[in-house]
Amino acid sequence: MNITFWAIVSLQLLSFTGASDSGIVGGKEAKPHSRPYMASLQRGMTVVLGAHNIRQAEASQQRMEVAEFIPHPQYTGKYDYDVMLLKLHCSQLKRAAVLNKYVRPIELLKKGGRIRAHLRCTVAGWGQTGENLPASKVLKEATEQTQFDFECKNIWQQYFNGTHMICTKFDRKKGGVCQGDSGGPLLCSNKLRGLTAFTYKDNCSHARYPHVFMKVSFFVPWIQSVMQRF
């Protein structure tokens, strides 16, 4: 089955100082191909679907070029509305992605504005495995726990907006997202709830500062309006 494939990423993912994909500090290796919705954005604006070991040419992989970039119209280059849609096509034949057991989209929740606190959620990615450490070649995952909006607001102040952001607690030993990880998923009960947005600048495991994610359900109306134009 061929489809026009879209990826949702954080614009900070594309900054010159950021990494080119999402990464996990600590955590564990994911079961190969257990997360078929994962996409790895490579430098050069190529997206790899169906991967587990991103450094190998696996038969399951589909390499796609970015055909269209659509940033959120309210994004200013800072923290708010840090979301962008990428329209993809095959880098060789310029055809759509092929859905199979290795490549599957994930459902976008149309409702669920407020995320309750203390939900255990999963983050996943291929990026840096620690401060000044190299990226992982295999997909990794870790667990984080949602917090109350007021807790995040008290700490992050003007940088946190609960209407379109989520924040999480994390265990420094078990790990979580880190700098350069923007765009990776926050999955709660196997539902896509957030996209990795930002952490404390110089220490992603700083005990005082929660990790912050863009709230996907908030952006669904905009996502649908963009996709209807193509």
C-alpha positions as CSV (number, residue, x, y, z in Angstrom):
1,M,0.0,0.0,0.0
2,N,1.5,3.4,-1.1
3,I,0.7,6.6,0.8
4,T,1.9,10.1,0.9
5,F,3.9,10.1,4.1
6,W,4.0,13.1,6.5
7,A,6.4,13.5,9.4
8,I,5.8,15.9,12.3
9,V,9.0,17.4,13.8
10,S,10.2,20.2,16.0
11,L,11.7,23.1,14.2
12,Q,14.5,23.3,16.8
13,L,15.5,19.9,15.4
14,L,16.7,21.7,12.3
15,S,18.8,24.3,14.1
16,F,22.5,24.4,13.3
17,T,23.4,23.6,16.9
18,G,21.0,20.7,17.3
19,A,21.4,17.0,16.4
20,S,19.7,15.6,13.3
21,D,17.5,13.1,15.1
22,S,16.1,12.4,18.5
23,G,18.2,10.6,21.1
24,I,18.0,8.9,24.5
25,V,20.3,9.0,27.5
26,G,20.4,5.8,29.4
27,G,17.2,3.7,28.7
28,K,17.4,0.4,26.8
29,E,17.5,-0.8,23.2
30,A,14.0,-1.1,21.7
31,K,12.8,-4.4,20.3
32,P,13.7,-4.2,16.6
33,H,10.9,-2.8,14.5
34,S,8.5,-2.6,17.5
35,R,7.9,1.1,16.8
36,P,7.1,1.2,13.0
37,Y,6.0,4.9,13.2
38,M,9.5,6.0,14.0
39,A,11.3,8.2,11.4
40,S,14.9,9.3,11.5
41,L,15.6,12.7,10.0
42,Q,19.2,12.8,8.5
43,R,21.3,15.8,7.7
44,G,20.7,16.6,4.1
45,M,16.9,16.5,4.7
46,T,16.4,12.8,4.1
47,V,14.1,10.8,6.3
48,V,14.6,7.0,6.9
49,L,11.5,4.9,7.7
50,G,11.5,1.3,8.9
51,A,14.9,1.4,10.6
52,H,16.2,-0.2,13.7
53,N,20.0,0.1,13.1
54,I,20.3,3.4,11.5
55,R,24.0,2.8,10.5
56,Q,23.2,-0.3,8.4
57,A,21.3,-0.6,5.1
58,E,18.5,-2.8,6.4
59,A,16.1,-4.3,3.8
60,S,13.2,-2.9,5.9
61,Q,14.3,0.8,5.4
62,Q,12.7,3.3,3.1
63,R,14.7,6.4,2.3
64,M,12.5,9.5,1.6
65,E,13.3,13.0,0.5
66,V,11.6,16.0,2.1
67,A,9.4,17.5,-0.6
68,E,7.7,20.2,1.4
69,F,8.5,22.0,4.7
70,I,5.5,23.6,6.5
71,P,6.4,25.3,9.8
72,H,3.6,26.4,12.2
73,P,2.6,30.0,11.3
74,Q,3.0,31.1,14.9
75,Y,6.5,29.8,15.4
76,T,8.9,32.6,16.1
77,G,12.2,30.8,16.4
78,K,11.9,30.4,20.2
79,Y,9.9,27.9,22.3
80,D,6.3,28.4,21.4
81,Y,4.6,26.5,18.5
82,D,7.8,24.5,17.8
83,V,6.2,22.2,15.2
84,M,6.7,21.6,11.5
85,L,5.2,19.2,9.0
86,L,7.4,17.5,6.4
87,K,5.9,16.0,3.2
88,L,8.0,13.1,2.0
89,H,8.6,11.2,-1.2
90,C,10.9,8.3,-2.2
91,S,14.4,9.7,-3.0
92,Q,14.8,7.4,-6.0
93,L,11.4,7.1,-7.7
94,K,9.7,10.0,-6.0
95,R,6.8,7.7,-5.1
96,A,4.9,7.5,-1.8
97,A,5.9,5.4,1.2
98,V,4.9,1.7,1.3
99,L,3.1,0.6,4.4
100,N,4.1,-2.7,5.8
101,K,5.0,-4.3,9.2
102,Y,8.1,-2.0,9.4
103,V,6.4,1.3,8.3
104,R,3.1,2.4,9.9
105,P,1.7,5.8,10.8
106,I,0.6,6.5,14.3
107,E,-2.8,7.8,15.1
108,L,-3.2,11.5,16.0
109,L,-5.5,12.1,18.9
110,K,-8.2,14.6,18.1
111,K,-9.1,15.1,21.7
112,G,-7.3,14.9,25.1
113,G,-6.3,18.5,25.7
114,R,-5.2,18.2,29.3
115,I,-2.8,15.4,30.1
116,R,-3.1,14.2,33.7
117,A,-0.1,14.0,35.9
118,H,1.9,10.9,36.9
119,L,1.3,9.1,33.6
120,R,4.2,6.8,32.7
121,C,5.2,7.5,29.1
122,T,7.9,6.4,26.7
123,V,10.4,8.4,24.7
124,A,12.4,6.9,21.8
125,G,15.2,7.8,19.4
126,W,18.6,7.2,17.8
127,G,20.5,10.3,18.9
128,Q,23.1,11.1,21.5
129,T,23.4,8.7,24.5
130,G,24.8,11.3,26.9
131,E,26.5,14.6,27.3
132,N,29.3,14.7,24.7
133,L,28.7,11.1,23.8
134,P,28.0,9.7,20.3
135,A,24.6,8.9,18.8
136,S,23.2,5.4,19.2
137,K,23.1,3.2,16.1
138,V,20.0,1.3,17.3
139,L,16.7,2.6,18.4
140,K,16.6,3.2,22.1
141,E,13.7,4.0,24.5
142,A,13.3,5.2,28.1
143,T,10.4,6.0,30.5
144,E,9.4,9.5,31.8
145,Q,6.4,10.6,33.9
146,T,4.1,13.5,33.2
147,Q,3.8,16.4,35.7
148,F,1.2,19.0,36.6
149,D,1.2,22.1,34.5
150,F,1.6,24.3,37.5
151,E,4.8,22.5,38.5
152,C,6.3,23.1,35.0
153,K,5.2,26.7,35.0
154,N,6.8,27.4,38.4
155,I,10.1,26.1,37.1
156,W,10.2,27.1,33.5
157,Q,8.2,30.4,34.0
158,Q,7.5,32.2,30.7
159,Y,9.0,29.4,28.6
160,F,6.2,26.9,29.5
161,N,2.6,27.2,28.2
162,G,0.3,24.4,29.3
163,T,-2.1,25.0,26.5
164,H,0.2,23.4,24.0
165,M,3.1,21.9,26.1
166,I,3.6,18.9,28.4
167,C,6.4,18.3,30.8
168,T,7.8,15.2,32.5
169,K,9.8,14.0,35.4
170,F,12.7,11.6,34.7
171,D,15.1,9.3,36.5
172,R,18.7,10.3,36.1
173,K,19.8,6.7,36.3
174,K,17.1,5.3,33.9
175,G,17.6,8.2,31.5
176,G,15.5,10.2,29.0
177,V,15.7,12.7,26.3
178,C,18.7,15.1,26.0
179,Q,20.0,18.1,24.0
180,G,19.5,17.8,20.3
181,D,16.6,15.4,20.8
182,S,13.8,17.7,19.5
183,G,11.1,16.0,17.4
184,G,11.1,12.6,19.1
185,P,7.8,11.1,20.4
186,L,6.3,11.1,23.9
187,L,4.1,8.0,24.0
188,C,1.6,7.4,26.8
189,S,-0.4,4.2,26.7
190,N,1.0,3.8,23.2
191,K,-0.7,7.1,22.1
192,L,1.4,9.9,20.6
193,R,1.0,12.7,23.2
194,G,4.0,14.9,22.6
195,L,7.1,15.9,20.5
196,T,10.3,16.5,22.4
197,A,10.8,20.3,22.5
198,F,13.5,21.4,25.0
199,T,15.5,20.5,28.2
200,Y,17.8,22.5,30.4
201,K,20.4,23.9,28.1
202,D,23.7,22.6,29.5
203,N,22.5,19.6,31.5
204,C,19.5,17.5,30.2
205,S,19.5,15.5,33.4
206,H,19.4,18.5,35.7
207,A,17.1,17.3,38.6
208,R,15.3,20.7,38.9
209,Y,14.2,21.1,35.2
210,P,11.5,18.9,33.7
211,H,11.7,17.9,30.0
212,V,9.2,19.7,27.8
213,F,7.2,18.4,24.8
214,M,4.8,20.0,22.3
215,K,1.3,18.7,22.9
216,V,0.2,16.9,19.7
217,S,-3.5,17.1,20.2
218,F,-3.4,20.9,20.3
219,F,-1.8,20.9,16.8
220,V,-4.2,18.4,15.2
221,P,-6.6,21.0,13.6
222,W,-3.6,22.8,12.1
223,I,-2.1,19.5,10.9
224,Q,-5.4,18.5,9.2
225,S,-5.8,21.8,7.6
226,V,-2.3,21.6,6.0
227,M,-2.8,18.1,4.8
228,Q,-6.1,18.9,3.2
229,R,-4.3,21.4,0.9
230,F,-2.3,18.6,-0.7
